Amino acid sequence: MRQPFTETSGIARHWGFEDLAAKGPLQHLTLFTGVPVWLVTGYAETRELLAHPDVVRSPMDGPHRDTVEDELISRTERHMLGANPPDHTRLRKLVTAAFTRRRIEALEPRIREIASGLLDEMAAGDRTDLVEAYSYPLPITVICELIGIPPVRREDFRQWSSVFVNATMHTAEEYVEATTLMLGFVHDLIEEKAAAPADDLLSGLITARDGGDRLSEDELTSMIFLLLAAGHETTVSLITNGVHALLRHPDQLALLQAEPDRLPAAVEELLRYDGPLQAAIPYIAQAPIEIAGERIDAGEVIVFALLPANRDPRRIDRPAELDITRTENAHLAFGHGIHHCLGAPLARLEGRIALGLLFERFPNLRLAEPERDPARTPGLLMNAIRELPVVL
C-alpha cells in the first residue's frame, strides 16, 4: 500500500527523508504533489539505478505540466539534465569544454579575488547574514562571469531562479510569471551576444546554435536556464550548509583551522553530511526493473533521495557524525551516471576557497542564533538554508 508523503511529513523538513530511509532502501509512496513514486534512499541502490540503462528522464515533463503551455516548458526544459542519449550526449558535449579541469583551475585567482572582496565588505560590521553577504554573491558572480552575463538585475534573477528551481512549491501562476520574466531576460542576452560575441560560454552556445551542432532555439534558452540556476543554487548551499555544519561542530572546525591541508577532504565530508540537494530530478523506468526485492514497472517514477543515501549505514560507519578525517567518504551529492553534475569541479573549488578564506579572515566566527536551527527552503529538490545570521 502506498504511503502518503506530504510536505510536512518530510520534504520541507531537514532530514525528513531519513525517517523513510529507516524503513528500507526502496519504498512506494505518494509525494505531496500527488504523484506516486518509488523513493530510493539506499546508497548502493541509488548508484545502481542512476547507472541503469532503463532509468531515464521523462521527456517534456516540466513542472505544472497540466496548466503551463507547452511552449514555455519547451523553452526551459530542453537541456541536458532533462535529456536522454543521444540528445544528452550532444548537449553535454557543447558545454564540457567550459568545465575542464584546466579551465576551472584557471578561475581560482578570480574566485579568490571575488571572495576576498566580499569578506572586506563583511568586515564593516559585527553581524551579517552569511547567505546574503557571502554564500550567494560569490557563486552567482562566478557563474555570470563564466557564462558572460553582465552584473545587472541579479536580485531579479535570484527571485526568478528560486521560483524556477522550487517550482512545485509555487502556484502555476507564480511559476509562469517568474519563468516568463527570466525568458525575456535570457532572450535579450542572446541578442546582445549574437551582435557582439565574446570569449564566454554564452557566445559559444550561440555559435553552436548557428553551426554544425545545430543547437535549437529552445535548447539554447533551456541550457542557459540550467547553467544559471544549477550553476549557483547548489554552490550557495554547499557554502552555507558547510559553514553551518562546522559551526555546529567546533571540534571539527578547530581541527580544520589547525590543519588547513584537510580542506579538500573536509569539503567532501560536508557534501556527504549535509549536501545541497535533497533529491535528484525524478526519473522514470522505461522497462521493468528488479532491485532490493522490489519490482519497478515500466512508466513508474523514481525519486533518488540523496541525503539519506549519503548517510546509509550499510555504506558508511557513523553516518550521522561529521568527521573531516574520514578516509572513505564517497557520496552522491552531485549525482551519478551520465547526469553527474558537470559543474562539480567548479563547485568544489568555490567551496574550498570560500570556506578557507572565511575562517582565515574570521577565525572566531560563530552563529548569531545558536539555539535555533535555521529554516530550510521548502521543496522536493534543494536542501537550502534560507539565511544564516553569524557574528564575525
Stockholm file with secondary structure:
# STOCKHOLM 1.0

chainA/1-392         MRQPFTETSGIARHWGFEDLAAKGPLQHLTLFTGVPVWLVTGYAETRELLAHPDVVRSPMDGPHRDTVEDELISRTERHMLGANPPDHTRLRKLVTAAFTRRRIEALEPRIREIASGLLDEMAAGDRTDLVEAYSYPLPITVICELIGIPPVRREDFRQWSSVFVNATMHTAEEYVEATTLMLGFVHDLIEEKAAAPADDLLSGLITARDGGDRLSEDELTSMIFLLLAAGHETTVSLITNGVHALLRHPDQLALLQAEPDRLPAAVEELLRYDGPLQAAIPYIAQAPIEIAGERIDAGEVIVFALLPANRDPRRIDRPAELDITRTENAHLAFGHGIHHCLGAPLARLEGRIALGLLFERFPNLRLAEPERDPARTPGLLMNAIRELPVVL
#=GR chainA/1-392 SS CCEECCIIIIITSTTHHHHHHTTCSEEEEECTTSCEEEEECCHHHHHHHHTCTTEECCTTCCTTTTTSCHHHHHHHHCSGGGCCTTHHHHHHHHHHGGGCHHHHHHTHHHHHHHHHHHHHHHTTSSEEEHIIIIITHHHHHHHHHHHTCCSCSHHHHHHHHHHHHTGGGSCHHHHHHHHHHHHHHHHHHHHHHHHSCCSSHHHHHHHHHHSTTCCCHHHHHHHHHHHHHHHHHHHHHHHHHHHHHHHHCHHHHHHHHHCGGGHHHHHHHHHHHHCSBSBCCCEEESSCEEETTEEECTTCEEEEBHHHHTTCTTTSSSTTSCCTTCSCCCCCTTCCGGGSCTTHHHHHHHHHHHHHHHHHHCTTCEESSTTSCCCBCCSSSBCCBSCCEEEC
#=GC SS_cons         CCEECCIIIIITSTTHHHHHHTTCSEEEEECTTSCEEEEECCHHHHHHHHTCTTEECCTTCCTTTTTSCHHHHHHHHCSGGGCCTTHHHHHHHHHHGGGCHHHHHHTHHHHHHHHHHHHHHHTTSSEEEHIIIIITHHHHHHHHHHHTCCSCSHHHHHHHHHHHHTGGGSCHHHHHHHHHHHHHHHHHHHHHHHHSCCSSHHHHHHHHHHSTTCCCHHHHHHHHHHHHHHHHHHHHHHHHHHHHHHHHCHHHHHHHHHCGGGHHHHHHHHHHHHCSBSBCCCEEESSCEEETTEEECTTCEEEEBHHHHTTCTTTSSSTTSCCTTCSCCCCCTTCCGGGSCTTHHHHHHHHHHHHHHHHHHCTTCEESSTTSCCCBCCSSSBCCBSCCEEEC
//
